[in-house]
Amino acid sequence: MNRLTVIIPCFNEEAAIEDCLTSVKFADEILVVDSFSTDRTLEIARWHTDRILQHEFQSHGAQNNWALPHATHEWVLIVDADERVTPELAEEIRGILREPDCDGYWIRRRNFFLGKEIRHGTWGTDRVLRLFRRDKGRYEEKPVHSKVVLNGRDGHCREALLHYTYRSMDDWLRKVHRFSTGGAINARESGAQSSGWCMFSRACARVLKSYVFKCGFLDGTEGLIIAFMQGYVVFVKYAKLYEMRRKSKT
């Protein structure tokens, strides 16, 4: 059977990382890539693995690309600290590695927010390519929302990865700056423009997409919060893009 390295990128994840590490004990190697945490993250990680590397964080894509050559085995599984591999998914991955028929596999994510599973909205159809041959996949070099580009055939896992998103509203608000700034940089590099109408219309469109067209209203109050959170991030993203464009003209 093919052997597996699980790569866990992290920074100050003392509240979440132990459950994550426990869920990937089935792997042949656990590689923790830390961005110089200042809490107990490393202490906890050492209870579960002796393969811990530290590297300055620039973006998730860049961090994972840096980690890939350090994996001992051909097959890798990328798991964030706020994610959990269920026993059912672990068993399915073991079965795939006995005789893989693809070079990479998409995994559905079950997303949880404020203690509730979110089954609708834009989070309800969330899939990520996380299990792949190390030399066949590479992350896009984007500030945020980078995906794996696979040089080969892809497949799908039946079982899901559990994703415990923001632990609180404060946790989400702390990340708004990074997501909106990274999104603005992505948009600028793609040639996008911004205006007052653009900020307003795109934010409204995101709220409607999540809450109405993707049936986020079926998730109750949490669905409403998520929809307006997403709209807010889009508004700030295009406001920052507008600011970048203005500064570039002065």
CORZIDA-V880263 format. One record per residue. N is the residue number from 1. OMEGA is omega in whole degrees, 0 to 359 (999 if undefined). Layout:
n->N omega->OMEGA
n->N omega->OMEGA
//
This chain:
n->1 omega->177
n->2 omega->181
n->3 omega->190
n->4 omega->169
n->5 omega->172
n->6 omega->178
n->7 omega->180
n->8 omega->174
n->9 omega->184
n->10 omega->173
n->11 omega->179
n->12 omega->183
n->13 omega->184
n->14 omega->182
n->15 omega->188
n->16 omega->195
n->17 omega->182
n->18 omega->178
n->19 omega->177
n->20 omega->181
n->21 omega->179
n->22 omega->184
n->23 omega->182
n->24 omega->180
n->25 omega->181
n->26 omega->184
n->27 omega->177
n->28 omega->179
n->29 omega->174
n->30 omega->181
n->31 omega->178
n->32 omega->179
n->33 omega->188
n->34 omega->180
n->35 omega->177
n->36 omega->178
n->37 omega->179
n->38 omega->178
n->39 omega->185
n->40 omega->183
n->41 omega->183
n->42 omega->178
n->43 omega->180
n->44 omega->181
n->45 omega->182
n->46 omega->176
n->47 omega->188
n->48 omega->182
n->49 omega->175
n->50 omega->177
n->51 omega->180
n->52 omega->178
n->53 omega->177
n->54 omega->182
n->55 omega->181
n->56 omega->183
n->57 omega->172
n->58 omega->174
n->59 omega->180
n->60 omega->180
n->61 omega->180
n->62 omega->181
n->63 omega->180
n->64 omega->177
n->65 omega->177
n->66 omega->184
n->67 omega->188
n->68 omega->180
n->69 omega->180
n->70 omega->178
n->71 omega->182
n->72 omega->188
n->73 omega->184
n->74 omega->182
n->75 omega->179
n->76 omega->173
n->77 omega->179
n->78 omega->180
n->79 omega->176
n->80 omega->184
n->81 omega->180
n->82 omega->179
n->83 omega->180
n->84 omega->175
n->85 omega->180
n->86 omega->176
n->87 omega->180
n->88 omega->178
n->89 omega->179
n->90 omega->180
n->91 omega->179
n->92 omega->179
n->93 omega->177
n->94 omega->179
n->95 omega->178
n->96 omega->184
n->97 omega->176
n->98 omega->180
n->99 omega->183
n->100 omega->178
n->101 omega->178
n->102 omega->178
n->103 omega->179
n->104 omega->185
n->105 omega->173
n->106 omega->179
n->107 omega->176
n->108 omega->177
n->109 omega->171
n->110 omega->186
n->111 omega->179
n->112 omega->181
n->113 omega->182
n->114 omega->176
n->115 omega->183
n->116 omega->175
n->117 omega->180
n->118 omega->186
n->119 omega->185
n->120 omega->183
n->121 omega->181
n->122 omega->177
n->123 omega->186
n->124 omega->181
n->125 omega->186
n->126 omega->175
n->127 omega->181
n->128 omega->176
n->129 omega->187
n->130 omega->180
n->131 omega->183
n->132 omega->173
n->133 omega->186
n->134 omega->184
n->135 omega->181
n->136 omega->183
n->137 omega->177
n->138 omega->181
n->139 omega->172
n->140 omega->179
n->141 omega->179
n->142 omega->178
n->143 omega->178
n->144 omega->174
n->145 omega->177
n->146 omega->181
n->147 omega->177
n->148 omega->172
n->149 omega->186
n->150 omega->176
n->151 omega->183
n->152 omega->183
n->153 omega->180
n->154 omega->178
n->155 omega->184
n->156 omega->172
n->157 omega->177
n->158 omega->184
n->159 omega->188
n->160 omega->173
n->161 omega->178
n->162 omega->183
n->163 omega->178
n->164 omega->192
n->165 omega->184
n->166 omega->182
n->167 omega->181
n->168 omega->176
n->169 omega->178
n->170 omega->179
n->171 omega->179
n->172 omega->182
n->173 omega->178
n->174 omega->184
n->175 omega->181
n->176 omega->183
n->177 omega->182
n->178 omega->182
n->179 omega->183
n->180 omega->178
n->181 omega->178
n->182 omega->178
n->183 omega->178
n->184 omega->178
n->185 omega->177
n->186 omega->182
n->187 omega->179
n->188 omega->182
n->189 omega->178
n->190 omega->177
n->191 omega->182
n->192 omega->177
n->193 omega->180
n->194 omega->177
n->195 omega->178
n->196 omega->179
n->197 omega->179
n->198 omega->179
n->199 omega->184
n->200 omega->186
n->201 omega->180
n->202 omega->177
n->203 omega->179
n->204 omega->180
n->205 omega->180
n->206 omega->178
n->207 omega->181
n->208 omega->180
n->209 omega->183
n->210 omega->189
n->211 omega->185
n->212 omega->188
n->213 omega->177
n->214 omega->174
n->215 omega->177
n->216 omega->179
n->217 omega->179
n->218 omega->176
n->219 omega->174
n->220 omega->183
n->221 omega->179
n->222 omega->178
n->223 omega->178
n->224 omega->179
n->225 omega->182
n->226 omega->181
n->227 omega->181
n->228 omega->172
n->229 omega->181
n->230 omega->177
n->231 omega->179
n->232 omega->179
n->233 omega->179
n->234 omega->179
n->235 omega->181
n->236 omega->178
n->237 omega->182
n->238 omega->172
n->239 omega->178
n->240 omega->177
n->241 omega->177
n->242 omega->178
n->243 omega->179
n->244 omega->180
n->245 omega->179
n->246 omega->180
n->247 omega->182
n->248 omega->181
n->249 omega->182
n->250 omega->999
//
